[in-house]
Amino acid sequence: MSTGTVKFFNEEKGFGFILQDDGGKDLFVHASEIQGDRNTTLAEGQKVEYEVGQGKKGPCAVNVIPN
């Protein structure tokens, strides 16, 4: 699992970006990849764990676990 910090998350649109702790490019994250109950969301500055997957437009965060 990789770690990072939520840079931005739009709860209405259901997506955002994660700043990777290892210095890689920001990763797109979709609300459907957030682990937990259906109402779990992300907040700017929140620490997360995730795996890197492949989306339609490039790498993205999958299996995101909020800390």
C-alpha positions as CSV (number, residue, x, y, z in Angstrom):
1,M,0.0,0.0,0.0
2,S,1.1,3.5,-0.8
3,T,0.4,6.6,1.4
4,G,-0.5,10.2,0.5
5,T,-2.5,13.2,1.4
6,V,-5.7,14.4,-0.1
7,K,-4.9,17.5,-2.1
8,F,-8.5,18.2,-3.2
9,F,-11.8,16.4,-3.1
10,N,-15.2,17.5,-4.5
11,E,-17.9,15.7,-2.6
12,E,-20.6,16.8,-5.0
13,K,-18.8,15.5,-8.1
14,G,-17.3,12.5,-6.3
15,F,-13.7,12.9,-7.3
16,G,-10.4,14.5,-6.2
17,F,-6.6,14.1,-6.2
18,I,-4.1,12.6,-3.8
19,L,-0.6,14.0,-3.3
20,Q,1.7,10.9,-3.1
21,D,4.2,10.8,-0.2
22,D,6.8,9.3,-2.5
23,G,6.8,12.4,-4.7
24,G,5.1,10.9,-7.7
25,K,2.5,12.8,-9.7
26,D,-0.9,13.6,-8.1
27,L,-3.3,10.7,-8.5
28,F,-7.0,11.0,-9.5
29,V,-9.3,9.3,-7.0
30,H,-13.0,8.5,-7.5
31,A,-15.5,8.3,-4.6
32,S,-16.3,4.7,-5.6
33,E,-12.7,3.7,-4.6
34,I,-13.0,4.9,-1.0
35,Q,-13.3,2.0,1.4
36,G,-15.8,2.2,4.2
37,D,-19.6,2.7,4.3
38,R,-21.3,4.5,1.4
39,N,-21.1,7.9,3.2
40,T,-17.4,7.8,3.6
41,T,-15.7,10.8,2.0
42,L,-12.3,12.5,1.9
43,A,-11.2,15.9,3.2
44,E,-8.4,18.1,2.1
45,G,-5.2,17.4,4.1
46,Q,-6.4,13.9,5.2
47,K,-3.9,11.1,5.1
48,V,-4.9,8.0,3.1
49,E,-3.5,4.6,2.1
50,Y,-4.2,3.4,-1.4
51,E,-3.0,1.2,-4.3
52,V,-2.1,2.6,-7.7
53,G,-4.4,1.4,-10.5
54,Q,-4.8,2.2,-14.2
55,G,-7.7,4.4,-15.2
56,K,-8.9,5.6,-18.6
57,K,-6.6,8.6,-18.5
58,G,-3.6,7.1,-16.6
59,P,-2.7,6.1,-13.1
60,C,-5.3,6.5,-10.4
61,A,-5.8,5.6,-6.7
62,V,-7.8,2.5,-6.0
63,N,-8.8,0.8,-2.7
64,V,-8.4,4.1,-0.8
65,I,-8.4,3.8,3.0
66,P,-8.9,7.1,4.9
67,N,-6.8,7.4,8.0
